[in-house]
């Protein structure tokens, strides 16, 4: 919960391990160990309680080294391996299960970066920063998917993947109540046909857009119903053997790549 300082400015309390992981080289697990070992002090007092919370105005040290706030990284991003049968929304009027039922209350204030529909699975990124969410949601970062369709991927499909496609009526593959009628599909960044026959085909595709049910609409135009759809990677962030229905924090390298990407947006 936010608190007020002497100047009546609202400041936010965050867990000490989160503060350390955001502003130092240590992960949350490593930060917990430092706290337990008595190596962390807050305002010159050693703390060992893992539930300790601090603000950006507190003086936090590891051993005798002051931890300086990294303003560029005062946010958190998590990766969630969404299963089929969950909606990417806060609430559903029909009472269906959402990702927040699985993620739990501690992530209720996190916002999803893009969507996967009820029947799809795989990588969903969420963040507690609206700016990060907006930047990534509207980015041209590559998204990698593996799909199974109920038919053959012929030369017409391949030509559309290579050259793009403009449809005045792109409602096939969309929700019945969709308000999006027409759609333009940019050329796929890459694709790999894994299996291809009359009964079903499997294909791995890379696209740089995140439009509403884009892949289902695209393949439905060619009479191919998407039977399975799994997102494997979003902007270089993959599942990394993350089990279905589980979440993880970005790795140090993934945070570094994210910061570098966000800097490029600031420089545009």
C-alpha beads as a LAMMPS data file, in Angstrom:
LAMMPS data file: protein, C-alpha beads

268 atoms
267 bonds

1 atom types
1 bond types

-500.0 500.0 xlo xhi
-500.0 500.0 ylo yhi
-500.0 500.0 zlo zhi

Masses

1 110.0

Atoms # bond

1 1 1 0.000 0.000 0.000
2 1 1 1.211 3.535 -0.687
3 1 1 2.256 5.711 2.228
4 1 1 2.970 9.409 2.631
5 1 1 6.292 11.073 3.357
6 1 1 6.872 14.291 5.247
7 1 1 6.095 16.369 2.161
8 1 1 2.735 14.605 1.799
9 1 1 3.914 12.981 -1.417
10 1 1 2.609 9.489 -2.010
11 1 1 5.342 6.876 -2.137
12 1 1 4.882 3.191 -2.735
13 1 1 5.979 0.412 -0.420
14 1 1 7.537 -2.587 -2.152
15 1 1 8.998 -5.820 -0.858
16 1 1 12.689 -5.539 -0.016
17 1 1 13.637 -8.482 -2.233
18 1 1 11.840 -6.850 -5.162
19 1 1 13.654 -3.564 -4.477
20 1 1 17.006 -5.366 -4.469
21 1 1 16.302 -7.410 -7.598
22 1 1 15.224 -4.300 -9.476
23 1 1 18.220 -2.240 -8.475
24 1 1 21.103 -4.694 -8.184
25 1 1 22.595 -7.711 -9.909
26 1 1 20.806 -10.117 -7.557
27 1 1 17.675 -12.127 -8.298
28 1 1 14.814 -12.222 -5.787
29 1 1 15.916 -15.613 -4.524
30 1 1 19.474 -14.342 -4.074
31 1 1 18.128 -11.213 -2.366
32 1 1 16.186 -13.374 0.098
33 1 1 19.408 -15.210 0.986
34 1 1 21.240 -11.909 1.539
35 1 1 18.454 -10.756 3.860
36 1 1 18.446 -14.020 5.804
37 1 1 22.234 -13.800 6.189
38 1 1 21.959 -10.337 7.734
39 1 1 23.801 -8.621 4.925
40 1 1 21.058 -6.106 4.160
41 1 1 20.333 -2.951 6.133
42 1 1 17.554 -0.392 5.814
43 1 1 18.249 3.061 7.195
44 1 1 21.346 1.697 9.012
45 1 1 19.436 -1.169 10.678
46 1 1 20.053 -4.778 9.671
47 1 1 16.843 -6.532 8.634
48 1 1 16.255 -10.270 8.381
49 1 1 12.507 -10.269 7.910
50 1 1 11.723 -11.318 4.330
51 1 1 8.413 -9.463 4.514
52 1 1 10.150 -6.102 5.009
53 1 1 8.917 -3.352 2.721
54 1 1 10.745 -0.188 1.701
55 1 1 10.247 2.929 -0.371
56 1 1 12.563 4.659 -2.808
57 1 1 13.349 7.144 -0.028
58 1 1 14.870 4.513 2.275
59 1 1 18.626 3.984 2.481
60 1 1 19.212 0.350 1.535
61 1 1 22.631 -1.294 1.702
62 1 1 24.068 -4.722 0.955
63 1 1 26.971 -5.063 3.325
64 1 1 28.236 -1.463 3.167
65 1 1 27.324 -0.761 -0.436
66 1 1 24.435 1.643 -1.006
67 1 1 21.898 0.318 -3.499
68 1 1 21.069 3.090 -5.905
69 1 1 17.663 3.131 -7.546
70 1 1 17.595 2.168 -11.190
71 1 1 14.721 4.343 -12.375
72 1 1 14.662 2.518 -15.692
73 1 1 13.840 -0.775 -14.041
74 1 1 11.282 0.089 -11.396
75 1 1 8.831 -2.307 -12.961
76 1 1 8.321 -6.034 -13.100
77 1 1 7.519 -8.293 -16.028
78 1 1 6.442 -11.896 -15.659
79 1 1 6.047 -14.719 -18.154
80 1 1 2.962 -16.903 -17.832
81 1 1 2.430 -20.169 -19.707
82 1 1 -1.273 -19.831 -20.360
83 1 1 -3.217 -23.085 -20.710
84 1 1 -6.212 -23.572 -22.959
85 1 1 -9.490 -22.724 -21.279
86 1 1 -8.475 -19.449 -19.646
87 1 1 -9.383 -15.933 -20.702
88 1 1 -6.852 -13.097 -20.696
89 1 1 -9.073 -10.652 -18.846
90 1 1 -9.741 -9.441 -15.306
91 1 1 -13.359 -10.572 -15.212
92 1 1 -15.690 -12.558 -17.410
93 1 1 -19.452 -11.902 -17.329
94 1 1 -20.038 -15.589 -18.083
95 1 1 -17.970 -16.655 -15.103
96 1 1 -15.345 -18.482 -17.122
97 1 1 -11.864 -19.027 -15.766
98 1 1 -9.310 -16.259 -16.338
99 1 1 -5.529 -16.193 -16.056
100 1 1 -5.876 -14.348 -12.745
101 1 1 -7.567 -17.342 -11.135
102 1 1 -4.295 -19.198 -11.623
103 1 1 -1.869 -16.309 -11.088
104 1 1 -3.535 -15.327 -7.812
105 1 1 -4.215 -12.048 -6.035
106 1 1 -0.566 -10.949 -5.900
107 1 1 -0.671 -10.358 -9.649
108 1 1 -4.152 -8.856 -9.858
109 1 1 -2.718 -5.403 -10.645
110 1 1 -0.560 -6.742 -13.493
111 1 1 -1.716 -5.999 -17.026
112 1 1 -1.379 -8.442 -19.923
113 1 1 0.743 -7.478 -22.899
114 1 1 -1.537 -8.563 -25.712
115 1 1 -3.962 -11.451 -25.712
116 1 1 -4.340 -15.132 -26.413
117 1 1 -7.874 -16.364 -26.959
118 1 1 -9.681 -18.947 -24.829
119 1 1 -8.590 -21.907 -26.967
120 1 1 -4.955 -20.815 -27.349
121 1 1 -1.974 -21.388 -25.063
122 1 1 1.581 -20.315 -24.454
123 1 1 3.545 -17.170 -23.658
124 1 1 1.721 -14.265 -22.064
125 1 1 3.757 -11.366 -20.675
126 1 1 2.324 -9.228 -17.878
127 1 1 3.691 -6.107 -16.201
128 1 1 2.898 -3.744 -13.355
129 1 1 3.931 -0.816 -15.604
130 1 1 1.329 0.648 -17.960
131 1 1 4.120 2.252 -20.004
132 1 1 5.865 -1.079 -20.540
133 1 1 2.564 -2.760 -21.437
134 1 1 1.696 -0.105 -24.011
135 1 1 5.191 -0.079 -25.507
136 1 1 5.306 -3.842 -26.011
137 1 1 1.675 -4.325 -27.001
138 1 1 2.019 -1.950 -29.946
139 1 1 5.529 -3.028 -30.894
140 1 1 6.745 -4.878 -33.965
141 1 1 8.587 -7.404 -31.832
142 1 1 8.510 -10.903 -33.268
143 1 1 5.967 -13.415 -32.008
144 1 1 6.598 -17.123 -32.623
145 1 1 3.683 -19.569 -32.851
146 1 1 3.188 -23.252 -33.504
147 1 1 -0.122 -24.144 -35.131
148 1 1 -2.068 -27.201 -36.217
149 1 1 -4.646 -26.695 -38.973
150 1 1 -7.208 -29.126 -40.361
151 1 1 -5.968 -29.348 -43.917
152 1 1 -3.148 -28.842 -46.372
153 1 1 -1.000 -25.724 -46.581
154 1 1 -0.962 -25.125 -50.322
155 1 1 0.887 -22.646 -52.517
156 1 1 -1.839 -19.987 -52.089
157 1 1 -1.329 -20.028 -48.328
158 1 1 2.434 -19.836 -48.759
159 1 1 2.159 -16.936 -51.196
160 1 1 0.010 -15.006 -48.693
161 1 1 2.482 -15.726 -45.885
162 1 1 5.323 -14.442 -48.070
163 1 1 3.608 -11.391 -49.550
164 1 1 0.896 -10.422 -47.071
165 1 1 -2.862 -10.330 -47.487
166 1 1 -5.647 -7.721 -47.509
167 1 1 -9.156 -8.902 -46.678
168 1 1 -12.326 -6.834 -46.866
169 1 1 -14.062 -9.628 -44.961
170 1 1 -11.816 -11.131 -42.282
171 1 1 -14.602 -12.394 -40.031
172 1 1 -13.915 -16.081 -40.601
173 1 1 -11.948 -17.278 -37.594
174 1 1 -13.092 -14.318 -35.510
175 1 1 -15.522 -14.206 -32.603
176 1 1 -19.167 -14.071 -33.649
177 1 1 -19.574 -10.611 -32.136
178 1 1 -16.391 -9.143 -33.603
179 1 1 -16.492 -5.505 -34.642
180 1 1 -13.402 -5.905 -36.844
181 1 1 -14.539 -6.730 -40.363
182 1 1 -11.539 -6.066 -42.618
183 1 1 -7.887 -6.764 -41.877
184 1 1 -4.495 -6.422 -43.526
185 1 1 -1.872 -9.064 -42.813
186 1 1 1.781 -8.145 -43.195
187 1 1 4.128 -10.717 -44.725
188 1 1 5.179 -13.287 -42.146
189 1 1 8.708 -12.796 -40.862
190 1 1 9.328 -16.513 -41.322
191 1 1 7.534 -19.842 -41.426
192 1 1 8.411 -23.524 -41.340
193 1 1 6.002 -26.237 -42.447
194 1 1 6.531 -29.153 -40.066
195 1 1 3.978 -31.594 -41.475
196 1 1 1.646 -31.139 -44.431
197 1 1 -1.201 -33.413 -45.555
198 1 1 -4.906 -33.397 -46.361
199 1 1 -6.049 -34.309 -42.837
200 1 1 -3.977 -31.823 -40.864
201 1 1 -0.776 -29.807 -41.052
202 1 1 1.589 -28.340 -38.490
203 1 1 3.460 -25.094 -39.034
204 1 1 5.710 -22.769 -37.069
205 1 1 5.309 -19.090 -37.936
206 1 1 6.946 -15.821 -36.937
207 1 1 4.928 -12.601 -37.207
208 1 1 5.539 -9.051 -36.012
209 1 1 1.954 -8.019 -35.315
210 1 1 -0.548 -8.711 -32.556
211 1 1 -3.933 -8.175 -34.181
212 1 1 -7.193 -9.664 -32.949
213 1 1 -7.209 -13.425 -33.687
214 1 1 -4.871 -12.656 -36.572
215 1 1 -3.669 -16.178 -37.301
216 1 1 -7.112 -17.750 -36.962
217 1 1 -8.519 -15.177 -39.410
218 1 1 -5.608 -15.623 -41.818
219 1 1 -5.816 -19.404 -42.101
220 1 1 -9.634 -19.480 -42.014
221 1 1 -9.641 -17.410 -45.218
222 1 1 -8.099 -20.457 -46.913
223 1 1 -10.566 -22.881 -45.336
224 1 1 -8.114 -23.987 -42.675
225 1 1 -9.492 -24.174 -39.163
226 1 1 -6.827 -23.672 -36.479
227 1 1 -7.079 -26.713 -34.215
228 1 1 -4.205 -25.843 -31.898
229 1 1 -2.319 -22.593 -31.387
230 1 1 0.588 -22.079 -29.020
231 1 1 2.740 -18.970 -28.677
232 1 1 6.314 -20.044 -28.043
233 1 1 8.046 -16.671 -27.863
234 1 1 7.260 -12.954 -27.581
235 1 1 10.058 -10.529 -28.397
236 1 1 12.785 -13.004 -27.513
237 1 1 11.116 -14.109 -24.275
238 1 1 10.291 -17.800 -24.406
239 1 1 8.810 -20.343 -22.024
240 1 1 12.206 -21.882 -21.137
241 1 1 10.575 -25.164 -20.068
242 1 1 8.041 -23.281 -17.942
243 1 1 5.198 -25.728 -17.164
244 1 1 1.668 -24.964 -18.290
245 1 1 -0.150 -22.771 -15.775
246 1 1 3.069 -21.548 -14.145
247 1 1 4.781 -18.153 -14.198
248 1 1 8.315 -16.825 -13.863
249 1 1 10.090 -13.478 -13.702
250 1 1 12.184 -12.261 -16.589
251 1 1 15.807 -13.297 -16.381
252 1 1 18.563 -10.706 -15.968
253 1 1 19.394 -10.982 -19.652
254 1 1 15.735 -10.576 -20.639
255 1 1 15.449 -7.458 -18.458
256 1 1 18.603 -6.072 -20.043
257 1 1 17.242 -6.702 -23.539
258 1 1 13.944 -5.082 -22.574
259 1 1 15.688 -1.960 -21.256
260 1 1 17.715 -1.684 -24.450
261 1 1 14.578 -2.025 -26.555
262 1 1 12.698 0.610 -24.566
263 1 1 15.656 2.974 -24.985
264 1 1 15.368 2.644 -28.764
265 1 1 11.747 3.794 -28.517
266 1 1 12.755 6.830 -26.460
267 1 1 15.331 7.761 -29.096
268 1 1 12.867 7.587 -32.000

Bonds

1 1 1 2
2 1 2 3
3 1 3 4
4 1 4 5
5 1 5 6
6 1 6 7
7 1 7 8
8 1 8 9
9 1 9 10
10 1 10 11
11 1 11 12
12 1 12 13
13 1 13 14
14 1 14 15
15 1 15 16
16 1 16 17
17 1 17 18
18 1 18 19
19 1 19 20
20 1 20 21
21 1 21 22
22 1 22 23
23 1 23 24
24 1 24 25
25 1 25 26
26 1 26 27
27 1 27 28
28 1 28 29
29 1 29 30
30 1 30 31
31 1 31 32
32 1 32 33
33 1 33 34
34 1 34 35
35 1 35 36
36 1 36 37
37 1 37 38
38 1 38 39
39 1 39 40
40 1 40 41
41 1 41 42
42 1 42 43
43 1 43 44
44 1 44 45
45 1 45 46
46 1 46 47
47 1 47 48
48 1 48 49
49 1 49 50
50 1 50 51
51 1 51 52
52 1 52 53
53 1 53 54
54 1 54 55
55 1 55 56
56 1 56 57
57 1 57 58
58 1 58 59
59 1 59 60
60 1 60 61
61 1 61 62
62 1 62 63
63 1 63 64
64 1 64 65
65 1 65 66
66 1 66 67
67 1 67 68
68 1 68 69
69 1 69 70
70 1 70 71
71 1 71 72
72 1 72 73
73 1 73 74
74 1 74 75
75 1 75 76
76 1 76 77
77 1 77 78
78 1 78 79
79 1 79 80
80 1 80 81
81 1 81 82
82 1 82 83
83 1 83 84
84 1 84 85
85 1 85 86
86 1 86 87
87 1 87 88
88 1 88 89
89 1 89 90
90 1 90 91
91 1 91 92
92 1 92 93
93 1 93 94
94 1 94 95
95 1 95 96
96 1 96 97
97 1 97 98
98 1 98 99
99 1 99 100
100 1 100 101
101 1 101 102
102 1 102 103
103 1 103 104
104 1 104 105
105 1 105 106
106 1 106 107
107 1 107 108
108 1 108 109
109 1 109 110
110 1 110 111
111 1 111 112
112 1 112 113
113 1 113 114
114 1 114 115
115 1 115 116
116 1 116 117
117 1 117 118
118 1 118 119
119 1 119 120
120 1 120 121
121 1 121 122
122 1 122 123
123 1 123 124
124 1 124 125
125 1 125 126
126 1 126 127
127 1 127 128
128 1 128 129
129 1 129 130
130 1 130 131
131 1 131 132
132 1 132 133
133 1 133 134
134 1 134 135
135 1 135 136
136 1 136 137
137 1 137 138
138 1 138 139
139 1 139 140
140 1 140 141
141 1 141 142
142 1 142 143
143 1 143 144
144 1 144 145
145 1 145 146
146 1 146 147
147 1 147 148
148 1 148 149
149 1 149 150
150 1 150 151
151 1 151 152
152 1 152 153
153 1 153 154
154 1 154 155
155 1 155 156
156 1 156 157
157 1 157 158
158 1 158 159
159 1 159 160
160 1 160 161
161 1 161 162
162 1 162 163
163 1 163 164
164 1 164 165
165 1 165 166
166 1 166 167
167 1 167 168
168 1 168 169
169 1 169 170
170 1 170 171
171 1 171 172
172 1 172 173
173 1 173 174
174 1 174 175
175 1 175 176
176 1 176 177
177 1 177 178
178 1 178 179
179 1 179 180
180 1 180 181
181 1 181 182
182 1 182 183
183 1 183 184
184 1 184 185
185 1 185 186
186 1 186 187
187 1 187 188
188 1 188 189
189 1 189 190
190 1 190 191
191 1 191 192
192 1 192 193
193 1 193 194
194 1 194 195
195 1 195 196
196 1 196 197
197 1 197 198
198 1 198 199
199 1 199 200
200 1 200 201
201 1 201 202
202 1 202 203
203 1 203 204
204 1 204 205
205 1 205 206
206 1 206 207
207 1 207 208
208 1 208 209
209 1 209 210
210 1 210 211
211 1 211 212
212 1 212 213
213 1 213 214
214 1 214 215
215 1 215 216
216 1 216 217
217 1 217 218
218 1 218 219
219 1 219 220
220 1 220 221
221 1 221 222
222 1 222 223
223 1 223 224
224 1 224 225
225 1 225 226
226 1 226 227
227 1 227 228
228 1 228 229
229 1 229 230
230 1 230 231
231 1 231 232
232 1 232 233
233 1 233 234
234 1 234 235
235 1 235 236
236 1 236 237
237 1 237 238
238 1 238 239
239 1 239 240
240 1 240 241
241 1 241 242
242 1 242 243
243 1 243 244
244 1 244 245
245 1 245 246
246 1 246 247
247 1 247 248
248 1 248 249
249 1 249 250
250 1 250 251
251 1 251 252
252 1 252 253
253 1 253 254
254 1 254 255
255 1 255 256
256 1 256 257
257 1 257 258
258 1 258 259
259 1 259 260
260 1 260 261
261 1 261 262
262 1 262 263
263 1 263 264
264 1 264 265
265 1 265 266
266 1 266 267
267 1 267 268
